[in-house]
Amino acid sequence: MPADNILVGLDIGTTKICAVIGEYDENDKLEITGIGKAPSTGLRQGVVINIEATMKAVTEAIEAAEMMSGREVFSVITGIAGGHIEGINSRGVVAVAGKGREIAPEDISRVIDAAKAIVIPMDREVLHVIPQEFIVDDQGGIRDPLGMIGIRLESEVHIITGSVTSAQNLIKCVNRAGFRVDNVVLQSLASSKAVLRSEEKEMGVLMIDIGGGTTDVIVNYEGAPYHTDVVPIGGTQITKDLSIVLKIPFDVAEKIKVESGCCYASLIDEEEDLIIPGVGGWPAAPMQRKKICEIIQPRVAEIFMMVKNKLERKNYLKFLNSGIVLTGGGALMPGVTQLAGEIFNLPVRIGYPTGCGGLVEEYKNPMYSTAVGLVMFTDEMREKFDKKATLSNETSFKERIKNWLKEFF
Protein backbone atom coordinates (compact mmCIF):
# COMPACT_ATOMS: atom_id res chain seq x y z
CA MET A 1 0.00 0.00 0.00
CA PRO A 2 1.38 3.49 -0.87
CA ALA A 3 2.70 5.55 2.05
CA ASP A 4 0.24 8.37 1.33
CA ASN A 5 -2.65 6.03 2.20
CA ILE A 6 -1.30 5.65 5.71
CA LEU A 7 -1.76 8.16 8.54
CA VAL A 8 0.40 7.80 11.65
CA GLY A 9 -0.39 9.60 14.90
CA LEU A 10 2.48 9.93 17.38
CA ASP A 11 1.61 10.95 20.94
CA ILE A 12 4.87 11.90 22.70
CA GLY A 13 3.93 11.98 26.37
CA THR A 14 5.75 12.33 29.67
CA THR A 15 5.27 8.71 30.76
CA LYS A 16 4.63 6.90 27.47
CA ILE A 17 4.87 7.34 23.71
CA CYS A 18 2.01 5.95 21.61
CA ALA A 19 2.00 5.38 17.86
CA VAL A 20 -1.22 4.60 15.96
CA ILE A 21 -1.37 3.65 12.28
CA GLY A 22 -4.54 4.35 10.32
CA GLU A 23 -5.16 3.34 6.71
CA TYR A 24 -8.04 3.49 4.25
CA ASP A 25 -10.00 0.39 3.31
CA GLU A 26 -11.49 -0.37 -0.11
CA ASN A 27 -14.44 1.95 0.70
CA ASP A 28 -12.08 4.80 1.61
CA LYS A 29 -13.00 4.47 5.31
CA LEU A 30 -10.32 5.03 7.92
CA GLU A 31 -9.31 1.99 9.97
CA ILE A 32 -6.82 1.63 12.82
CA THR A 33 -4.49 -1.24 11.91
CA GLY A 34 -1.50 -0.78 14.20
CA ILE A 35 -0.81 0.37 17.77
CA GLY A 36 2.49 0.61 19.59
CA LYS A 37 3.65 2.15 22.85
CA ALA A 38 6.90 2.55 24.74
CA PRO A 39 7.86 3.98 28.14
CA SER A 40 8.93 7.62 27.96
CA THR A 41 11.73 9.01 30.12
CA GLY A 42 12.93 11.93 28.01
CA LEU A 43 10.18 14.43 28.76
CA ARG A 44 9.12 16.46 31.76
CA GLN A 45 5.63 18.01 31.82
CA GLY A 46 5.32 17.59 28.06
CA VAL A 47 8.67 19.20 27.18
CA VAL A 48 11.71 17.29 25.84
CA ILE A 49 14.62 17.20 28.30
CA ASN A 50 16.54 14.24 26.84
CA ILE A 51 16.62 13.91 23.05
CA GLU A 52 18.35 10.51 22.96
CA ALA A 53 15.88 8.85 25.35
CA THR A 54 12.91 10.34 23.51
CA MET A 55 14.29 9.30 20.12
CA LYS A 56 14.76 5.72 21.31
CA ALA A 57 11.20 5.53 22.70
CA VAL A 58 9.75 7.00 19.47
CA THR A 59 11.53 4.30 17.44
CA GLU A 60 10.31 1.55 19.79
CA ALA A 61 6.67 2.69 19.68
CA ILE A 62 6.58 3.09 15.89
CA GLU A 63 8.27 -0.27 15.31
CA ALA A 64 5.66 -1.98 17.51
CA ALA A 65 2.86 -0.33 15.49
CA GLU A 66 4.57 -1.31 12.21
CA MET A 67 4.79 -4.91 13.33
CA MET A 68 1.08 -5.02 14.18
CA SER A 69 -0.07 -3.39 10.94
CA GLY A 70 2.48 -4.87 8.57
CA ARG A 71 3.13 -1.40 7.11
CA GLU A 72 6.30 0.67 6.97
CA VAL A 73 6.15 4.18 8.44
CA PHE A 74 7.99 7.11 6.84
CA SER A 75 6.19 10.14 8.24
CA VAL A 76 4.04 10.99 11.28
CA ILE A 77 1.72 13.59 12.73
CA THR A 78 2.87 14.40 16.24
CA GLY A 79 1.08 16.00 19.17
CA ILE A 80 2.40 18.85 21.29
CA ALA A 81 1.51 19.87 24.85
CA GLY A 82 3.15 21.46 27.88
CA GLY A 83 2.87 24.55 30.05
CA HIS A 84 4.09 26.75 27.16
CA ILE A 85 0.80 26.27 25.24
CA GLU A 86 -1.51 29.28 25.27
CA GLY A 87 -4.92 29.88 23.68
CA ILE A 88 -6.13 33.36 22.69
CA ASN A 89 -9.45 34.52 21.21
CA SER A 90 -9.17 37.22 18.56
CA ARG A 91 -11.30 39.10 16.01
CA GLY A 92 -10.60 40.34 12.49
CA VAL A 93 -12.54 42.71 10.18
CA VAL A 94 -12.21 43.31 6.41
CA ALA A 95 -14.25 44.86 3.62
CA VAL A 96 -15.63 42.39 1.07
CA ALA A 97 -13.67 42.94 -2.14
CA GLY A 98 -15.36 40.44 -4.45
CA LYS A 99 -17.41 41.33 -7.51
CA GLY A 100 -21.00 42.16 -6.58
CA ARG A 101 -19.96 42.07 -2.89
CA GLU A 102 -20.07 38.26 -2.96
CA ILE A 103 -17.79 36.72 -0.32
CA ALA A 104 -15.02 34.76 -2.01
CA PRO A 105 -12.39 32.38 -0.56
CA GLU A 106 -9.88 35.26 -0.74
CA ASP A 107 -12.09 37.37 1.57
CA ILE A 108 -12.27 34.53 4.11
CA SER A 109 -8.48 34.13 4.00
CA ARG A 110 -7.99 37.88 4.48
CA VAL A 111 -10.32 38.11 7.48
CA ILE A 112 -8.66 35.12 9.17
CA ASP A 113 -5.24 36.70 8.50
CA ALA A 114 -6.53 39.93 10.06
CA ALA A 115 -7.74 38.04 13.15
CA LYS A 116 -4.41 36.29 13.64
CA ALA A 117 -2.39 39.49 13.26
CA ILE A 118 -1.65 39.67 16.97
CA VAL A 119 1.62 40.51 18.66
CA ILE A 120 3.32 37.45 20.13
CA PRO A 121 6.86 37.17 21.56
CA MET A 122 9.68 36.13 19.23
CA ASP A 123 10.12 32.81 21.06
CA ARG A 124 6.53 31.73 20.33
CA GLU A 125 4.78 30.57 17.16
CA VAL A 126 1.18 30.12 16.04
CA LEU A 127 0.22 26.42 15.96
CA HIS A 128 -3.47 26.70 15.01
CA VAL A 129 -5.97 29.35 13.97
CA ILE A 130 -9.48 27.93 14.34
CA PRO A 131 -12.51 29.98 13.19
CA GLN A 132 -15.30 30.12 15.78
CA GLU A 133 -17.83 32.14 13.78
CA PHE A 134 -18.12 34.66 10.98
CA ILE A 135 -20.15 37.88 11.05
CA VAL A 136 -21.50 39.40 7.84
CA ASP A 137 -22.80 42.97 8.24
CA ASP A 138 -23.55 42.40 11.97
CA GLN A 139 -25.27 39.06 11.30
CA GLY A 140 -23.43 36.59 13.55
CA GLY A 141 -23.43 32.84 14.04
CA ILE A 142 -22.33 32.08 10.45
CA ARG A 143 -20.14 28.99 10.00
CA ASP A 144 -19.26 29.36 6.31
CA PRO A 145 -19.86 32.76 4.66
CA LEU A 146 -18.66 31.64 1.22
CA GLY A 147 -21.00 32.95 -1.51
CA MET A 148 -22.96 35.25 0.81
CA ILE A 149 -23.50 38.92 -0.08
CA GLY A 150 -22.13 41.54 2.30
CA ILE A 151 -20.07 44.69 2.72
CA ARG A 152 -18.19 43.90 5.95
CA LEU A 153 -16.87 40.50 7.00
CA GLU A 154 -15.70 39.73 10.54
CA SER A 155 -14.26 36.57 12.05
CA GLU A 156 -13.89 35.31 15.60
CA VAL A 157 -10.98 32.87 15.90
CA HIS A 158 -9.18 30.84 18.56
CA ILE A 159 -5.41 31.12 18.19
CA ILE A 160 -3.16 28.50 19.81
CA THR A 161 0.48 29.42 20.30
CA GLY A 162 3.44 27.49 21.66
CA SER A 163 7.16 27.71 22.29
CA VAL A 164 9.27 27.61 19.12
CA THR A 165 12.09 25.65 20.78
CA SER A 166 9.73 23.07 22.33
CA ALA A 167 8.24 22.32 18.91
CA GLN A 168 11.71 22.21 17.29
CA ASN A 169 13.05 19.77 19.90
CA LEU A 170 10.01 17.54 19.41
CA ILE A 171 10.52 17.50 15.64
CA LYS A 172 14.26 16.89 16.07
CA CYS A 173 13.60 13.77 18.18
CA VAL A 174 11.31 12.32 15.50
CA ASN A 175 13.67 13.23 12.66
CA ARG A 176 16.65 11.65 14.41
CA ALA A 177 14.59 8.49 14.86
CA GLY A 178 14.34 8.37 11.05
CA PHE A 179 10.83 9.75 10.45
CA ARG A 180 9.47 12.93 8.88
CA VAL A 181 7.01 15.16 10.79
CA ASP A 182 4.17 16.17 8.45
CA ASN A 183 2.33 18.26 11.04
CA VAL A 184 2.36 19.26 14.72
CA VAL A 185 -1.07 19.33 16.36
CA LEU A 186 -2.13 20.42 19.84
CA GLN A 187 -2.80 17.25 21.82
CA SER A 188 -6.07 18.42 23.39
CA LEU A 189 -7.37 19.34 19.93
CA ALA A 190 -6.55 15.81 18.72
CA SER A 191 -8.04 14.12 21.80
CA SER A 192 -11.27 16.10 21.47
CA LYS A 193 -11.56 14.95 17.85
CA ALA A 194 -11.41 11.32 19.02
CA VAL A 195 -13.69 11.41 22.08
CA LEU A 196 -16.19 14.28 21.75
CA ARG A 197 -19.50 14.00 19.93
CA SER A 198 -20.58 16.77 17.56
CA GLU A 199 -23.70 17.54 19.63
CA GLU A 200 -21.55 17.94 22.76
CA LYS A 201 -19.33 20.45 20.97
CA GLU A 202 -22.43 22.35 19.86
CA MET A 203 -24.05 22.49 23.31
CA GLY A 204 -20.84 23.21 25.21
CA VAL A 205 -18.46 20.68 26.74
CA LEU A 206 -15.26 20.60 28.78
CA MET A 207 -12.69 17.92 27.93
CA ILE A 208 -10.00 17.13 30.50
CA ASP A 209 -7.18 14.88 29.25
CA ILE A 210 -5.28 13.61 32.30
CA GLY A 211 -1.84 12.60 31.09
CA GLY A 212 1.35 11.62 32.86
CA GLY A 213 3.06 15.01 33.18
CA THR A 214 0.29 17.45 32.28
CA THR A 215 -3.48 17.74 32.14
CA ASP A 216 -4.79 19.21 28.87
CA VAL A 217 -8.00 21.22 28.91
CA ILE A 218 -10.26 22.39 26.09
CA VAL A 219 -13.72 24.01 26.11
CA ASN A 220 -15.85 23.60 22.97
CA TYR A 221 -18.98 25.67 22.41
CA GLU A 222 -21.13 26.03 19.30
CA GLY A 223 -18.84 23.60 17.51
CA ALA A 224 -15.53 25.42 18.08
CA PRO A 225 -12.87 25.71 20.81
CA TYR A 226 -13.09 28.82 23.00
CA HIS A 227 -10.56 27.93 25.70
CA THR A 228 -7.42 25.78 25.70
CA ASP A 229 -5.13 25.36 28.68
CA VAL A 230 -2.53 23.02 30.19
CA VAL A 231 -2.31 22.24 33.92
CA PRO A 232 1.27 21.24 34.85
CA ILE A 233 0.17 18.29 36.99
CA GLY A 234 -0.65 14.73 35.88
CA GLY A 235 -0.48 11.10 36.89
CA THR A 236 3.28 11.23 37.59
CA GLN A 237 2.70 13.63 40.48
CA ILE A 238 0.20 11.19 42.01
CA THR A 239 2.81 8.43 41.81
CA LYS A 240 5.41 10.72 43.43
CA ASP A 241 3.00 11.44 46.29
CA LEU A 242 2.56 7.72 46.92
CA SER A 243 6.31 7.14 46.70
CA ILE A 244 7.12 9.88 49.24
CA VAL A 245 4.33 9.18 51.75
CA LEU A 246 4.71 5.38 51.69
CA LYS A 247 8.54 5.55 51.39
CA ILE A 248 8.64 3.14 48.46
CA PRO A 249 10.39 3.27 45.05
CA PHE A 250 8.68 5.13 42.24
CA ASP A 251 8.05 2.01 40.13
CA VAL A 252 6.44 0.22 43.10
CA ALA A 253 4.25 3.28 43.74
CA GLU A 254 3.19 3.31 40.07
CA LYS A 255 2.18 -0.34 40.28
CA ILE A 256 0.10 0.29 43.43
CA LYS A 257 -1.56 3.31 41.77
CA VAL A 258 -2.50 1.34 38.66
CA GLU A 259 -3.63 -1.85 40.42
CA SER A 260 -5.21 -0.52 43.62
CA GLY A 261 -5.56 3.25 43.22
CA CYS A 262 -8.89 5.02 43.71
CA CYS A 263 -9.65 8.72 44.03
CA TYR A 264 -13.10 8.59 45.65
CA ALA A 265 -13.15 7.21 49.19
CA SER A 266 -16.86 6.32 49.19
CA LEU A 267 -16.20 3.54 46.68
CA ILE A 268 -13.80 1.65 48.97
CA ASP A 269 -14.72 -0.94 51.57
CA GLU A 270 -13.37 -0.06 55.03
CA GLU A 271 -11.98 -3.59 55.46
CA GLU A 272 -10.21 -3.77 52.09
CA ASP A 273 -6.44 -4.19 52.44
CA LEU A 274 -3.44 -4.44 50.14
CA ILE A 275 0.20 -5.43 50.67
CA ILE A 276 2.91 -2.75 50.49
CA PRO A 277 6.18 -4.44 49.35
CA GLY A 278 9.11 -4.22 51.71
CA VAL A 279 12.09 -2.04 50.74
CA GLY A 280 15.68 -2.06 52.01
CA GLY A 281 15.30 -5.15 54.14
CA TRP A 282 11.99 -4.12 55.66
CA PRO A 283 9.24 -6.75 55.48
CA ALA A 284 6.11 -6.33 53.36
CA ALA A 285 3.23 -4.81 55.34
CA PRO A 286 -0.56 -4.69 54.92
CA MET A 287 -2.31 -1.33 54.50
CA GLN A 288 -5.91 -0.27 54.15
CA ARG A 289 -6.76 0.63 50.56
CA LYS A 290 -8.57 3.65 51.95
CA LYS A 291 -5.20 5.04 53.13
CA ILE A 292 -3.97 4.90 49.53
CA CYS A 293 -7.10 6.77 48.44
CA GLU A 294 -6.42 9.46 51.08
CA ILE A 295 -3.10 10.16 49.34
CA ILE A 296 -4.45 10.09 45.78
CA GLN A 297 -7.79 11.90 46.15
CA PRO A 298 -6.42 15.33 47.24
CA ARG A 299 -4.04 15.45 44.27
CA VAL A 300 -6.74 14.56 41.71
CA ALA A 301 -9.09 17.06 43.38
CA GLU A 302 -6.35 19.71 43.08
CA ILE A 303 -6.14 19.11 39.31
CA PHE A 304 -9.90 19.55 38.93
CA MET A 305 -9.95 22.63 41.18
CA MET A 306 -7.17 24.27 39.15
CA VAL A 307 -9.19 23.70 35.98
CA LYS A 308 -12.40 24.94 37.61
CA ASN A 309 -10.80 28.11 39.00
CA LYS A 310 -9.41 29.08 35.59
CA LEU A 311 -12.79 28.53 33.92
CA GLU A 312 -14.55 30.54 36.65
CA ARG A 313 -12.20 33.48 36.11
CA LYS A 314 -13.03 33.47 32.39
CA ASN A 315 -16.75 32.81 33.00
CA TYR A 316 -16.82 29.64 30.84
CA LEU A 317 -18.54 27.29 33.30
CA LYS A 318 -21.97 28.55 32.21
CA PHE A 319 -21.35 27.23 28.67
CA LEU A 320 -20.86 23.58 29.72
CA ASN A 321 -24.38 22.38 28.92
CA SER A 322 -23.15 18.89 27.96
CA GLY A 323 -20.97 18.52 31.04
CA ILE A 324 -17.46 17.09 31.17
CA VAL A 325 -15.58 14.37 29.27
CA LEU A 326 -12.50 12.85 30.94
CA THR A 327 -9.88 11.05 28.88
CA GLY A 328 -6.18 10.13 28.95
CA GLY A 329 -4.56 7.46 31.10
CA GLY A 330 -5.64 9.23 34.31
CA ALA A 331 -9.30 8.79 33.37
CA LEU A 332 -8.96 5.04 34.00
CA MET A 333 -8.63 5.52 37.77
CA PRO A 334 -11.69 4.34 39.73
CA GLY A 335 -13.71 7.20 41.21
CA VAL A 336 -12.48 9.87 38.82
CA THR A 337 -15.93 10.59 37.34
CA GLN A 338 -17.55 10.77 40.80
CA LEU A 339 -14.91 13.19 42.08
CA ALA A 340 -15.12 15.42 38.99
CA GLY A 341 -18.93 15.42 39.18
CA GLU A 342 -18.79 16.46 42.83
CA ILE A 343 -16.32 19.32 42.21
CA PHE A 344 -17.91 20.74 39.05
CA ASN A 345 -21.53 19.78 39.86
CA LEU A 346 -21.94 18.65 36.24
CA PRO A 347 -22.51 15.31 34.47
CA VAL A 348 -19.23 13.50 33.72
CA ARG A 349 -18.36 10.63 31.39
CA ILE A 350 -15.19 8.85 30.30
CA GLY A 351 -14.15 9.60 26.71
CA TYR A 352 -13.14 6.57 24.62
CA PRO A 353 -11.75 7.01 21.09
CA THR A 354 -14.46 6.21 18.53
CA GLY A 355 -15.17 6.82 14.87
CA CYS A 356 -12.70 4.42 13.24
CA GLY A 357 -12.90 0.78 12.30
CA GLY A 358 -10.16 -1.79 12.54
CA LEU A 359 -8.68 -2.82 15.90
CA VAL A 360 -11.63 -1.51 17.89
CA GLU A 361 -10.93 -3.29 21.18
CA GLU A 362 -7.23 -2.41 21.12
CA TYR A 363 -7.51 1.32 20.41
CA LYS A 364 -10.73 1.99 22.32
CA ASN A 365 -8.86 3.04 25.44
CA PRO A 366 -8.57 6.59 26.89
CA MET A 367 -4.76 6.32 26.90
CA TYR A 368 -4.84 6.21 23.07
CA SER A 369 -7.18 9.21 22.66
CA THR A 370 -4.49 11.63 21.50
CA ALA A 371 -2.77 9.24 19.07
CA VAL A 372 -6.07 8.13 17.50
CA GLY A 373 -7.24 11.77 17.44
CA LEU A 374 -4.10 12.81 15.53
CA VAL A 375 -4.98 10.31 12.80
CA MET A 376 -8.64 11.44 12.72
CA PHE A 377 -7.68 15.14 12.75
CA THR A 378 -5.39 14.65 9.76
CA ASP A 379 -8.06 12.64 7.95
CA GLU A 380 -10.52 15.53 8.41
CA MET A 381 -7.94 18.08 7.18
CA ARG A 382 -7.29 15.91 4.11
CA GLU A 383 -11.03 15.77 3.35
CA LYS A 384 -11.31 19.57 3.59
CA PHE A 385 -8.27 20.02 1.37
CA ASP A 386 -9.67 17.62 -1.25
CA LYS A 387 -13.03 19.43 -1.15
CA LYS A 388 -11.37 22.81 -1.65
CA ALA A 389 -9.27 21.43 -4.51
CA THR A 390 -12.40 20.05 -6.17
CA LEU A 391 -14.23 23.39 -5.83
CA SER A 392 -11.17 25.22 -7.16
CA ASN A 393 -10.98 22.90 -10.18
CA GLU A 394 -14.70 23.36 -10.86
CA THR A 395 -14.30 27.14 -10.72
CA SER A 396 -11.31 27.13 -13.06
CA PHE A 397 -13.21 24.85 -15.48
CA LYS A 398 -16.15 27.29 -15.51
CA GLU A 399 -13.76 30.19 -16.13
CA ARG A 400 -12.15 28.32 -19.05
CA ILE A 401 -15.60 27.67 -20.60
CA LYS A 402 -16.55 31.33 -20.13
CA ASN A 403 -13.34 32.54 -21.78
CA TRP A 404 -13.77 30.06 -24.63
CA LEU A 405 -17.33 31.35 -25.28
CA LYS A 406 -16.06 34.93 -25.28
CA GLU A 407 -13.50 34.06 -27.92
CA PHE A 408 -16.05 32.56 -30.30
CA PHE A 409 -19.19 34.57 -29.58
BELVENLIN-V625695 format. One line per field, one symbol per residue. phi: phi as a letter, one per 20 degrees, with the letter a starting at -180 (. if undefined). psi: psi as a letter, one per 20 degrees, with the letter a starting at -180 (. if undefined). burial: 1 if it has 9 or more other C-alpha atoms within 8 Angstrom, else 0. A space follows every 50 residues. Layout:
phi: ???
psi: ???
burial: ???
//
This chain:
phi: .fffeddceceedfdbddccddbeefemefcedbcbbbfdcecclndfcb ffffgffggfffffffffemddedccddecbpfffbdcebcccbefdffm lefdgffffffffffeedecgfecceebcdfeadcdlmeemeecegnfea dcdccdcddddbfffffffffffffffoceefadcgffffgffedeefff fffobddddeefdcdecbddblnbfdbcbcefcbffffffgffffelcgg ffffffffecfbdbgfedfgefdbdegfcmnfffcfbfffffffefgfff ffgffffffffffemeffeefencddbngffefgnffffffffelcfcce edfcocenfgffefbgfdgfffffffffffffffffffffffffffffff fffffffec
psi: pqhijppopoonrhhqpppppqrpaijkqpqpippqqqqpijqolippio gggggghgggghhghghhhjqpphqrpqqqariippppprqqprppirpj kpprhhgggghhhhhjmqpqqhjqqpgqoopgrqpoljoajpgojpiqpr gppqppqoppqrpghggghghgggghijqqohqpppghggghhhiqqhhg hghoqppoooaghroppppppkjqpipqrppkpbhhhggggggggilqqg hghggggghjqqkohiipphiprrpoqqpkiqqqqqqphhhghiggghgg hgghhggggghghjkihiimhibqpparhiiippihhggghhgilqqprp oppriqbcmghgimphijgggghhghghgghgggghgggggghgghgggg gghghhhh.
burial: 00000111111111111111111100001111111111011111111101 10111111111111111110001011111111101110111111010100 11110011011111110000000111111111111100000100110001 11111111111111011011111110101110011111111111110001 11111111111111111111111111111111111111111110000101 01110110001111100100010100011000010011110111111011 10111111001100010011011111111111111111111010000101 11100110110011110111111111111000000000000000000000 000000000
//
